[in-house]
Amino acid sequence: MSLSDHHAADLSPETLVVAAGRPERKHDEPVNPPIVLSSTYFGTGSLGDGDRGYGRYANPTWDPFEEALAKLEGAELSGLLYASGLAAVSSALSLVPAGGVVVMPSHSYAGSLVMATELAEKGVFELRTVDIADTEAVKALIAPADGKPADLLWLESPTNPMLGIADIRALTEAAHAVGAIVVTDNTFSTPLVQKPLSLGSDVVLHSVTKYLAGHSDVVLGALVTSNPELRAALLHHRIIHGGIAGPFEAWLALRGLRTLALRIERSQASAAVLAERLSLHPRVEAIRFPGLPSDPGHQRAKDQMLGFGSILCIQIAGDAARSGADAADELVRALELWLPATSLGGVESLIERRRRHTAEPLSVPENLVRLSVGIENVEDLWADLEQALKSLGS
C-alpha cells in the first residue's frame, strides 16, 4: 500500500478514512483496490511469511480494509477481518486459556454474552459479569481477594444497550496488573470517537456490519492489536475455524468506510439534538445518552472519548391503559421515517424495543427503546418522533 506509517501518523482520522488502504501509485492503475475472486494462488514449496497460498489464509481484497482500520485505531499491525462480528468475538474469546476467567459487562452485545455464557456452561472458562461502569466492582472481580484472577477482561463502552461508560484506562491497568488480556468492543464508538488501544486495551473488536461499513448491506467483523503474539493467535484461529470474510463484502466495507467521518459527524450532531429534546418530553420516563450533562457517564465519556456517539436509549412511560413496554411498542409502530429493525450504525435511523429479543438480559428495562441515529435531516427525524409520541396521548 502507498500510505506509509510515518505519513499516516501525521494525518487526521477524517483523512485516513479516505486515504488509507489505497493501491500503490502506478501509471494507468486503478485508485481503488480491485476485488480478487480466487480460492488459491500460484506457489511452490512451503508457505512462509507473506505467502498467500490458499483463500482461507488470505485474500488481497481484505488487505486494504485491514490496513485502513489498523491505521485508524493506531495499531502497529494490520487488522484482521472476519465473516461477522460474532466470528471476531469467537476468535477473541479463544485467547482465554482452558479453565481461565473472563470478566464481562452484564450489559453487553447479546451475542457476546450468549457465546460467553454457553462456553462457561461447557466448562471452557469461568464467566463473571458485572456493571462495567462500577469501576471498583469490576476491579474486585478482576483480582478477587479469595479467588482466581481474571485471564481476560472484556470491555464494551458505551455498553449495548444501556450506554454505560467504563473507565477504560483504570480497568486495563487493573487487568494488566494480574496478567489479564483486555479486549474492547469499540463498535458503538468507532475509532473516530474512541481509541481503546491508546487507553491500554490489547485488542479492539468491531462489528464492521455497523458504522464502519455503514450501509446495512454487509455482515463482517474485525479485530485489531499491536501485540504480535496475540495477532498470531487470532490469525491462527481465523484460519483454522474458517471465519473468513468474502472478498465482495470486504470491498463493500472499504467503500463504506470512506464516508465514515461524514456519517459520524452528521449522526452525532443529530443525536445530541434529539437527546436534548427527548429528555424534556413527558412520555420519556428516562434517557441515556453520554452527551447529556445529566447522564451518569457524561464526565467519564468526556474524558476518554472524542465525541458521544449517535446511539441513545429512552424508556417510554406507561399509563392506565397500557404498560411501558406496550407503549414502547406502539411508539415504534407509529413511526413513519424511523425504521423498526435491529442493528445500528447505518445511514438510516433505526429504532427497536430491545427486550423483544429473548437473548437480551432481563436487567434491561422492558420499556427501553434503542435509537440509532442516521444521517437524515434532524428536523424530519424529530417530527416523526414527536408525532409518534403524541399518538400515545399525554
Buried (B, 14 or more C-beta within 10 A) or exposed (E): BEBEEEEBEEBEBBEBBBBBBBBEEEEEEEEEBEBBEEEEBEEEEEEEEEEBBBBBBBBBBBBBBBBBBBBBBBBEBBBBBBBBBBBBBBBBBBBBEEEBBBBBBBBBBBBBBBBBBEBBEEEBBBBBBBBBBBBEEBBBBBBBEEEEBBBBBBBBBBBBBBBBBBBBBBBBBBBBEBEBBBBBBBBBBBBBBBBBBEBBBBBBBBBBBBBBBBBBEBBBBBBBBBBEEBBEBBBEBBBEBEBBBBBEBBBBBBBBBBBBBBBBBBBBBBBBBBBEBBBEBEBBBEBBBBBBEEBBBBEBBBEBBBBBBBBBBBBBBBEEEBBBBBBBBBBBEBBEBBBEBEBBBBBBBBBBBBBEEEEBBEEBBBBBBBBBBBBBEBEEBBEBBEEBBEEBEE
